Amino acid sequence: MTDIARAVSKLTSFTLLLCIALLLGCSEDAPEPIDLVINNVTLVDAVNPLRANQTVLIDQGRIVDIVSGDSAAEVPAREQIDASGRYLIPGLWDFHVHFTFDKRLTDAMAGLFLYYGVTQVRDTGALLEDLLPVVETLRSAGARAPTIWYSGPLLDGKDVVYDGVNFPGLGIANPTPEAARANIAEIHAAGASFLKIYEMVSPEVFAAIVDEARARKLPIDGHVPLSMRARDVAPDVQSLEHLRNYEMDCVSDPETWLAARQQELANRANEPGNVLRSRLHTLQRLPAITSEDREVCAEMTEALKATITVPTLRMNSMDLIVPFQRADFDQAMDLIPDSVSQEWREARATLAASTEPVDTRFAEWSLRRTGELHAAGVPIAAGTDTPIGWSIPGYSLHTELEQYVQIGMTPLEALYSATVKPAAFFSLESEMGQIKPGFVANAVLLSANPLEDITHTRSIDGVINQGSFLSRTQLDQLVID
């Protein structure tokens, strides 16, 4: 029997028991208590209407029923929560994280995510030998850690950007289609639930990865490879990150720009992968932005409707909307390991003392472009790239949602990007992302309505993770430990 079938069966049983309890009192033959009941709460998700004065019944990690008013008062439960005046939203996703990018933060990340209401994360690049122990630790922690989906290493080209020498080790080389197929077999055997394509792959390697992913029924995430155009990549992958290399497909003669990149990618000087990529970005990113052809860009936008865009907007816009300048950033930094917070505080002081002008063109383009993609109907999911770019696990997701509203989303649409759309990437939208019977019991209890103000997603009174309720005190303990 599938999890959904069990949940439906359980739902039917509890509904019947509830009816009997209400009619007969069930004083002698009371049903076995369920795990958790959340009473008198307003339900908010991005699919169903707002529902006030509801009682949510939870057992064995699933929502088994939702009852209006006080009619569930007779249902016995091991734990009862009075949520009067509060709001329950689905557990949030951070759809782009790297647990092993900065190993000083790795052990703290799980607690920080839950502290900020993030119950699901997608790790988008790490070496298997580094990540698999982390996955095991998270899964053994049960309700005290978010659920993790992971890609394993970045599938890069013959030149690797994140090679463990010049940059942190996150990627592996795929110089040929045969090498890519062998690597994917190992990654899949290690339990990865999707693949991550990176920027230095050739079109031939890209095609092999797509073919292998389809055969193995694995979704693909990635950056637009520098050897290709965004419009040609989008139909073959399920998500694309950072708006990366979108701008290079928005010029009036994109094939000319592409040919120049492909010539450089031959790498006759044998530059390290990170140096070569950086040089190509310098050569084409800002020039492409400043010479954008709106008509060509509209054609590319249409192609992007075939995939999910994860703009990591809070990172792309850092030069314009500086994380350090947020009023609550110091308080959030107090929760991360001292070695990291001290380094970030020193970086802030250095930036504050600098008299060099800051080029905000890419930040401005990212904000504008994300708004245009949303207005055109391109699917968007919320991810942060934590801990890269002064991203505090959990905290920065709320910043991402705020920026989505700033570029034109409604709070409901922003909530959709962090609940329903990530679940859809994994074909889990019939199990996750809503407050609904049969769905996984991951949720966040808020003291204020996020549909009135998206910043209210920060007003966290408790988190339900895998069916277990974590109070504000318990969440605080996760980051103190």
Buried (B, 14 or more C-beta within 10 A) or exposed (E): EEEEEBBBEBBEBBBEBBEBBBEEEBEEEBBEBBBBBBBBBBBBBBBEEEBEBBBBBBBBBBBBBBBEEEEBBBBBBEEBBEBEEBBBBBBBBBBBBBBBBBEEBBEBBBBBBBBBBBBBBBBBBBBBEBBBEBBEBBEEBEBBBBBBBBBBBBBBBBBBBBBEEEBBBBBBBBBBBEBBBEBBEEBBEBEBBBBBBBBBBBEEBBBBBBBBBEEEEBBBBBBBBBBBBBBBBBEBBBBBBBBBBBBBBBBEEBEEBBEBBBEBBEBEEEBBBBBBBEEBBEBBBBEBBEEBBEEBBEEBBBBBBBBBBBBBBBBBBBBBBBBBEBEEBEEBBEBBBEEBBEEBEEEBEEEEEEEEEEEBEBBBBBBEBBBBBBEEEBBBBBBBBBBBBBBBBBBBBBBBBBBBBBBEBEBBBBBBBBBBBBBBBBEBBEBBBBBBBBBBBBBBBBBBBBBEBBBBBBBBBBBBBBBBBBEBEBBBBBBEE
